[in-house]
Amino acid sequence: MENKNIIQLVAEACDDKRAEDIIALDMNDVSLVADYFLICHGNNERQVQAIARGIKDKMDEHDISLKRLEGFEQARWILVDIGDVVCHIFHKDERHYYNLERLWGDASQVSIQLGQD
């Protein structure tokens, strides 16, 4: 499956769990770490964990394996590594502190289609 399709699936999984401020960044020209970052946040630890579980379940449905899932227990910043796509799920307080959108400000945003508007 192409990375653009994976980023869309990840965004849908986040949206299904009511993640807020979902942003996808094309990292190809600014980082060697991944081709895409998806950044979102939840309002509390349980929601942050639910978003991460939702992504894992969605990837399992499409036979896509996760490389790594870090930070689940604390649920302040969960990193979901899907190879060339990395999802950062923040607790809302942590998101403003780390401000990855500003840190990676040179990356262009990727258009994603979400059902909840």
Secondary structure, 3 states (H helix, E strand, C coil): CCHHHHHHHHHHHHHHCCCEEEEEEECCCCCCCCCEEEEEEECCHHHHHHHHHHHHHHHHHCCCCCCEEECCCCCCEEEEECCCEEEEEEEHHHHHHHCHHHHCCCCEEECCCCCCC
